[in-house]
Amino acid sequence: MTKNPIRVAVIFGPGLSIKPVWFDWQNRKHCILETTYIWTDLKGSAKRLHFSVRDEGGLYELTYNTVEQSWELSRIEGY
């Protein structure tokens, strides 16, 4: 899958915690029901945060690039 830039609404918690709440994809707002897994990696010098999230239709991987401060939809399963 090609990586698609998306808009994501998040809640910033204590410390450095980030919780995605919803994201826009294909002109539709996807409300996140559950975050199933969170991990980090590096792309060059940029730290990226990955969130495996679930809505009513499928499982998605959202990736946040901390240097560019941008979100992308990296993977879709079961849509």
Secondary structure, DSSP 8 states (H G I E B T S, - for coil): ---EEEEEEEEE-STT-EEEEEEEETTEEEE--EEEEEEEEEETTEEEEEEEEE-SS-EEEEEEETTTTEEEEEEEE--
